[in-house]
Amino acid sequence: MRLLFFRKDNKRIIKLSAMLSKSSTKYIQSLHHKKYRDAGNTFIAEGSKVVLELLQSGHIACNEIFGMEEWLHQHEPLIRKHFSGPLHSVTDFELEKISLLSTPNQVLAVFSKPAPAIFSPVAKITLALDQVQDPGNLGTIIRIADWFGIEGIVCSLHCADMYNPKVVQGTMGSLGRVKILYCNLPDWLQQFKNIPVYATALNGKNVQNIKGIKEGILIIGNESKGISEEVMQLATQKITIPKTGAAESLNAAVAAGIILSHL
């Protein structure tokens, strides 16, 4: 491993040191698991796009960056606009040991979790996820929400962890722009009884006939079980995506994208 240090005149000083230590390797590998992310209040992000966008988000603090030397040299000017901490130059073999990706992508960074999100669903469209447990789905939904300008997502307590590396990867940097709140979903919905709640269901109103909504909470349910009965009872209207084929259901993230495109 090589540590890169920077003077005020921006001239690079490269200090050669030992390979990535066992303790550092073990620490980063531990962040693959939720209990260690929670204990240290940290998480990891991988890949050039994800790491750089989180750095530029302005509210997610970076602790360390582990990258291929060429990548660090290329992105040094941008990195130093947002991060003054240690840059660790690692080999492809070292990166592979700490990465969760089947093909490690040049850089891995350790970030601190920001403070829990605070936002209101008043006068906007808000996504609410009921027990969406697949990390890939959650990551994609966060990215879709960012595409459609959704400010915040409310997750039930049984949703996948937003800091799961697969979720972080799936967001492609949108994690730094979309506010995400975990809470008891029925209790949260009860606080906003004057806001329409649209629940996705197989027997709802055709979403193609619902347009121009400026305020509402859209609920997406579990990948296999749908929306729980307790949450469904709080919906003011059920909506559905009409089908012409024989598929039994749609992927949760795909459904979210289709519905938001209509709303």
C-alpha positions in Angstrom: 0.0 0.0 0.0 1.2 3.6 -0.7 -0.1 6.6 1.3 -0.4 9.8 -0.7 0.3 13.0 1.2 -0.3 16.5 -0.1 1.4 19.8 0.8 -0.2 23.2 0.6 1.5 23.9 -2.7 -0.3 20.8 -4.1 2.9 19.0 -4.9 2.4 15.3 -4.4 4.6 13.4 -2.0 4.4 9.6 -2.3 5.5 7.6 0.7 6.1 3.9 0.2 4.8 1.7 2.9 3.9 -1.9 3.5 1.0 -3.7 1.8 -2.5 -3.1 3.0 -2.4 -4.3 6.6 -4.4 -7.2 7.9 -6.2 -5.0 10.3 -7.3 -2.6 7.5 -8.4 -5.5 5.3 -10.3 -7.0 8.1 -12.0 -3.7 9.1 -13.2 -3.0 5.5 -14.4 -6.6 5.1 -16.4 -6.2 8.3 -18.3 -3.3 6.7 -19.9 -5.9 4.3 -22.1 -6.7 7.3 -24.8 -4.5 8.8 -23.9 -5.0 12.5 -20.4 -3.7 11.9 -21.7 -0.8 9.8 -24.1 0.1 12.6 -21.4 -0.3 15.3 -19.0 2.1 13.5 -21.6 4.3 11.9 -19.8 3.8 8.6 -20.3 2.2 5.2 -18.4 1.4 2.0 -18.9 2.5 -1.6 -17.2 1.1 -4.7 -16.6 2.3 -8.2 -15.5 5.6 -9.7 -19.0 7.1 -10.3 -20.4 6.1 -7.0 -17.5 7.3 -4.9 -17.1 10.6 -6.8 -20.8 11.4 -6.6 -20.9 10.7 -2.9 -17.9 12.9 -2.4 -19.6 15.7 -4.2 -23.0 15.3 -2.4 -21.8 17.7 0.3 -23.4 15.9 3.3 -21.8 12.5 3.4 -18.3 12.6 5.0 -15.6 10.4 3.6 -13.1 8.8 5.9 -10.6 7.0 3.6 -10.1 6.2 -0.1 -8.5 3.1 -1.4 -7.8 3.3 -5.1 -5.5 2.2 -7.9 -2.6 4.6 -8.3 -3.6 5.6 -11.8 -7.2 6.4 -10.7 -6.0 8.4 -7.7 -3.7 10.5 -10.0 -6.4 11.1 -12.5 -9.0 12.2 -10.0 -6.8 13.9 -7.5 -8.0 17.5 -8.3 -11.7 16.7 -7.9 -11.1 14.5 -4.8 -9.2 17.3 -3.0 -12.1 19.7 -3.5 -14.2 17.6 -1.2 -11.8 15.4 0.8 -8.5 16.2 2.6 -8.0 12.8 4.3 -5.8 9.8 3.5 -5.6 8.4 0.0 -4.3 4.8 -0.1 -2.8 3.5 -3.3 -3.6 -0.3 -3.6 -2.8 -3.0 -6.1 -5.5 -4.8 -8.0 -4.9 -7.8 -5.7 -5.4 -5.8 -2.6 -8.6 -4.1 -4.0 -10.0 -7.5 -4.8 -9.5 -8.7 -1.2 -11.6 -5.8 0.2 -14.2 -5.6 -2.6 -17.6 -7.2 -2.8 -17.7 -6.8 -6.5 -17.0 -9.8 -8.7 -14.8 -7.4 -10.8 -13.4 -4.7 -8.5 -13.7 -1.2 -10.0 -10.6 0.9 -9.3 -11.6 2.5 -6.0 -13.3 1.7 -2.7 -14.1 4.4 -0.1 -15.2 4.4 3.5 -17.9 7.0 4.4 -19.5 8.0 7.6 -23.3 7.7 7.8 -25.0 11.1 7.8 -27.6 12.1 10.4 -31.0 10.4 9.9 -33.0 12.2 7.2 -35.8 14.6 8.0 -38.4 15.6 5.4 -42.1 16.2 4.9 -44.4 14.7 2.3 -46.5 17.9 2.1 -46.9 19.3 -1.4 -44.8 16.7 -3.1 -44.8 13.0 -4.2 -43.1 10.7 -1.7 -42.2 7.1 -2.1 -42.9 4.7 0.8 -41.5 1.1 0.7 -43.1 -1.7 2.7 -40.7 -4.5 3.4 -38.7 -4.2 0.1 -36.0 -6.6 1.2 -33.9 -7.1 -2.0 -30.8 -4.8 -1.9 -30.7 -4.6 -5.7 -34.4 -3.4 -5.8 -33.8 -0.8 -3.1 -30.7 0.6 -4.8 -32.5 0.8 -8.1 -35.6 2.4 -6.5 -33.4 5.1 -5.0 -31.8 5.8 -8.4 -35.3 5.9 -10.0 -36.5 8.3 -7.3 -33.5 10.6 -8.0 -34.4 10.5 -11.8 -37.9 11.7 -11.1 -36.9 14.3 -8.6 -38.3 12.6 -5.6 -37.0 14.2 -2.4 -37.5 11.4 0.0 -38.2 7.7 0.5 -39.8 6.3 3.7 -38.8 2.7 4.4 -40.4 0.3 6.8 -38.2 -1.2 9.4 -38.0 -4.5 7.5 -36.6 -3.0 4.3 -33.1 -3.7 3.2 -30.4 -1.6 4.7 -29.7 1.5 2.6 -26.0 1.1 3.4 -25.8 -2.5 2.2 -22.9 -2.4 -0.4 -25.3 -3.8 -3.0 -27.8 -1.0 -2.3 -25.1 1.7 -2.4 -23.8 0.2 -5.7 -27.3 0.1 -7.2 -27.9 3.8 -6.5 -25.0 4.8 -8.7 -24.5 7.9 -6.5 -28.1 8.8 -6.0 -27.8 7.9 -2.3 -26.1 11.3 -1.9 -29.2 13.1 -3.2 -32.3 11.3 -2.0 -33.3 11.5 1.6 -34.2 8.1 3.2 -36.0 7.6 6.4 -36.5 4.3 8.3 -39.5 4.1 10.6 -42.7 2.3 11.6 -44.5 2.9 8.3 -48.1 2.7 9.6 -47.3 5.1 12.4 -45.7 7.5 9.9 -48.6 7.4 7.5 -51.0 8.2 10.4 -49.2 11.5 10.8 -50.3 12.6 7.4 -53.9 11.7 7.1 -54.7 14.6 4.8 -52.3 13.5 2.1 -53.5 10.9 -0.5 -51.9 7.5 -0.2 -51.6 5.4 -3.4 -51.0 1.7 -2.8 -49.8 -0.5 -5.7 -52.1 -3.6 -6.0 -53.3 -6.0 -8.7 -56.9 -4.8 -8.4 -56.5 -1.1 -8.3 -57.3 1.8 -10.6 -55.4 1.9 -13.9 -52.3 4.2 -13.3 -52.6 5.5 -16.9 -55.8 7.3 -15.8 -54.0 9.0 -12.8 -52.0 12.0 -13.9 -50.7 15.3 -12.7 -50.5 14.4 -9.0 -48.7 17.1 -7.0 -49.1 15.6 -3.6 -49.2 12.0 -2.5 -47.5 9.1 -1.0 -46.9 6.1 -3.3 -46.5 2.8 -1.5 -44.5 0.0 -3.1 -44.7 -3.4 -1.4 -42.6 -6.5 -0.8 -41.3 -8.3 -3.9 -43.4 -11.4 -3.3 -46.1 -10.6 -0.7 -47.0 -7.1 -1.8 -48.2 -4.5 0.7 -49.0 -5.6 4.2 -52.6 -5.5 5.3 -51.8 -3.0 8.1 -50.3 -0.6 5.6 -52.9 -1.3 2.9 -55.7 -0.3 5.3 -54.2 3.2 5.4 -54.3 3.7 1.6 -56.8 6.1 0.1 -56.6 4.6 -3.3 -55.3 1.4 -4.9 -53.5 1.7 -8.3 -52.3 -0.9 -10.7 -50.2 -1.2 -13.9 -52.4 -2.9 -16.5 -51.0 -6.1 -18.1 -51.6 -7.9 -21.3 -49.2 -10.8 -20.9 -49.1 -13.7 -18.5 -46.5 -12.6 -15.9 -47.7 -12.9 -12.4 -46.1 -9.7 -11.1 -43.5 -7.0 -11.8 -40.2 -6.3 -10.1 -40.7 -3.7 -7.4 -38.2 -1.3 -8.9 -39.7 -1.7 -12.4 -43.2 -1.0 -11.0 -41.9 2.1 -9.2 -40.4 3.5 -12.3 -43.5 2.8 -14.5 -45.9 4.4 -11.9 -43.7 7.5 -11.3 -43.5 8.0 -15.1 -47.3 8.3 -15.1 -47.8 10.3 -12.0 
